[in-house]
Amino acid sequence: MGTLGGLGLIFGIAVLAGVIAYIGDRVGHQVGRKRMTLFGLRPKYTSTIVAVATGMAIALAATVTVLLTSQYARAAFFHLDAINNRVNELQAQADALDKRVHETNVIINRGALLDNRYLVIRPSMSQAERMRALSAFFDSVVASLNRIYVPQGLKPFKGKASDPTTYAKLEAVLADQKVQGFLLRGPVLLLAAADQNLFANDPIHFTFEAYADQLIFHADHVITSVEVDGGTTVEPRLAYAQLISGVSNIAIGQGMPWPFAQAVFPQITQNEIDETIRRIKTGQGRFYILAKAESDVFPHSGGIPVVFDLSRSPN
């Protein structure tokens, strides 16, 4: 039943109520004029009872007629709770299916790094040089994303950096307060990242994330450590996994782009692992397995090479 049907039903109910009231009033009026009595009551009370009873009888007759002639009315009167429960069940199923479709058809997750390339904007560059560099970077990223993700089900990004609307957006990237603040301290690293989840048939779109291209760890810097007791057997996979996770988290806190911070490259051989296990097992007291930066690490390094050492001190 549409909006017009609903309005018509409301109007019909109002008219029916008026008719019932009118008939009841006229019947009661006629009973009053004839001075009829019921159960020994005074005529005016009798006329009121007759008028009310007449209205009730008419309303009951109308309701019965509707119930006998309309399946929808019978369902609304006698099965409304069951209908509501069924509607709720179907809605829950629809929500579950929608969630399942979106979760299983996601092609790019929000925040994901879309391209391994990056752009470095330096304080010494003029505004024109920065725009030329960013425009070229933008066009190369678009070409790469269209080549990689269109075959996977996304719609291609249309347009170039030279388009007026896109050019204005690129100018806004460089004018962003965060970027300008970073430039006061040194170079800025720009990465292309997904600004939201992208599903099949979504058009490709992305944003630029800015990071200060500053020193994250200097060479031989102890990033984190794991404490172990001498005389015990160390499970190397657990110990080094804990260290690598700690390195990533600390790097993110220091301003490393999270996709690069997750790229931890352990520089260790099996012989070195075996020697570490032997020294701990045959030693006494407290030991620390240290994770150190193998070289200076910047955001533009693209990852974190680490070496491991065994020490009596956490530093």
Protein Blocks (a to p, Z undefined) as FASTA:
>chain_A
ZZklmmmmmmmmmmmmmmmmmmmmmmmmmmmmnopaeehiafklmmmmmmmmmmmmmmmm
mmmmmmmmmmklmmmmmmmmmmmmmmmmmmmmmmmmmmmmmmmmpfbdghiafbfbdcdd
dfklcfklmmmmmmmmmmmmmmmmmmmmmmnopacdeddfklmklmmmmmmmmmpmklmm
mmmnmccddddddfbdcdehiacdddddddddddfbdghiafbdcdddehiacdfklmmm
mmmmmmmmmmmmnopafklmmmccddddfklmmmmmmmmmmmgcjdddddddfbdcdfkl
opacddddddfbfZZ
